[in-house]
């Protein structure tokens, strides 16, 4: 997914940063304060739901829009935990770029 999203962002005014796990994603979010976070639910060690909750409960990251992008599609749960948007895999380029526009990242 990360490679695909990188291709979708070619020629767009943003710089994607990758995290291999929820723990790494939390650290990067706190350090970089990105415009948006695209989060999968299936992550090693700390799953996406736990990562989402930790991001939302941390004053350093609570304001960052979070897009859940996963094959595990439970929009009600994602939104109740604080996701800004929910996208179901597989995701197309236009759908992804529109989601970024809706969050203000593009």
Backbone torsions as a table, in degrees:
resi	resn	phi	psi	omega
1	UNK	NA	-41.5	-177.4
2	UNK	-61.1	-43.6	178.7
3	UNK	-63.4	-40.3	178.6
4	UNK	-63.6	-46.0	-179.9
5	UNK	-65.7	-34.2	174.2
6	UNK	-58.9	-43.5	178.4
7	UNK	-65.4	-39.6	178.6
8	UNK	-62.1	-29.1	-176.5
9	UNK	-90.1	0.2	177.7
10	UNK	-57.1	132.2	-178.5
11	UNK	68.4	17.1	175.5
12	UNK	-102.8	154.2	-176.1
13	UNK	-82.8	54.3	177.9
14	UNK	-150.5	161.7	-178.5
15	UNK	-123.6	110.1	179.2
16	UNK	-73.9	144.9	175.9
17	UNK	-125.5	133.4	-176.0
18	UNK	-99.5	146.5	171.2
19	UNK	-130.3	135.9	-176.9
20	UNK	-87.3	-11.0	-178.4
21	UNK	-153.0	167.9	176.0
22	UNK	-61.9	-39.7	179.8
23	UNK	-62.4	-47.5	178.7
24	UNK	-64.1	-39.4	178.1
25	UNK	-61.5	-41.4	176.9
26	UNK	-61.0	-45.8	-179.7
27	UNK	-61.8	-45.7	-179.6
28	UNK	-65.7	-40.6	179.5
29	UNK	-62.2	-42.4	179.2
30	UNK	-65.7	-37.6	-177.5
31	UNK	-78.1	-47.3	-171.8
32	UNK	-91.5	-23.2	-176.6
33	UNK	48.2	66.3	-175.3
34	UNK	-68.6	164.8	177.4
35	UNK	-72.5	-27.8	179.5
36	UNK	-157.2	152.8	175.4
37	UNK	-121.1	129.0	172.4
38	UNK	-103.6	120.1	-169.7
39	UNK	-125.6	127.2	172.7
40	UNK	-87.9	157.4	178.6
41	UNK	-84.6	-34.2	-176.9
42	UNK	-87.9	94.8	179.9
43	UNK	-129.7	150.1	177.4
44	UNK	-71.9	151.1	176.0
45	UNK	67.2	-67.1	-178.6
46	UNK	-116.0	111.0	-174.8
47	UNK	-71.8	172.4	-176.0
48	UNK	-62.4	-34.8	179.3
49	UNK	-65.7	-44.1	178.4
50	UNK	-66.0	-41.1	178.8
51	UNK	-61.9	-44.6	178.2
52	UNK	-57.8	-47.0	179.9
53	UNK	-63.2	-42.0	179.0
54	UNK	-65.6	-39.2	177.2
55	UNK	-63.7	-42.0	-178.6
56	UNK	-70.6	-29.8	-177.8
57	UNK	-89.1	-2.7	-179.3
58	UNK	-101.0	120.4	-179.0
59	UNK	-58.6	-22.9	179.1
60	UNK	-74.6	-21.2	-175.4
61	UNK	-127.7	-3.8	-173.1
62	UNK	-62.3	-24.2	-177.3
63	UNK	-87.3	-11.9	-174.8
64	UNK	-75.9	126.5	175.0
65	UNK	-61.6	139.5	-179.6
66	UNK	-125.6	124.1	176.6
67	UNK	-104.2	118.0	172.9
68	UNK	-82.6	124.6	179.1
69	UNK	-129.5	104.3	-172.1
70	UNK	-152.8	156.8	171.8
71	UNK	-73.4	-27.6	175.1
72	UNK	-78.5	104.8	-169.9
73	UNK	-106.1	101.9	176.0
74	UNK	-137.5	76.7	-175.1
75	UNK	-59.8	-35.6	-179.9
76	UNK	-62.3	-45.7	178.4
77	UNK	-64.0	-47.5	-178.1
78	UNK	-58.5	-47.4	-179.2
79	UNK	-67.8	-36.6	179.2
80	UNK	-67.7	-26.1	178.6
81	UNK	-88.6	-3.6	174.8
82	UNK	113.6	6.4	176.8
83	UNK	-65.4	146.4	177.6
84	UNK	-83.3	-39.6	179.9
85	UNK	-146.2	159.9	178.1
86	UNK	-131.2	127.3	177.0
87	UNK	-121.4	140.3	179.8
88	UNK	-99.3	132.7	173.6
89	UNK	-73.9	147.1	-4.4
90	UNK	-73.7	148.4	-175.9
91	UNK	-115.9	138.3	178.1
92	UNK	-90.4	163.0	-177.1
93	UNK	-60.2	-50.0	-177.3
94	UNK	-61.2	-41.9	178.9
95	UNK	-62.5	-42.3	180.0
96	UNK	-66.3	-48.0	-179.4
97	UNK	-63.6	-36.7	177.0
98	UNK	-64.9	-39.5	176.8
99	UNK	-61.9	-41.4	177.2
100	UNK	-64.2	-38.5	176.9
101	UNK	-64.0	-41.9	-179.4
102	UNK	-63.5	-30.7	179.1
103	UNK	-86.0	-8.9	-178.6
104	UNK	87.7	6.1	-179.0
105	UNK	-77.1	-21.3	176.3
106	UNK	-118.8	NA	NA
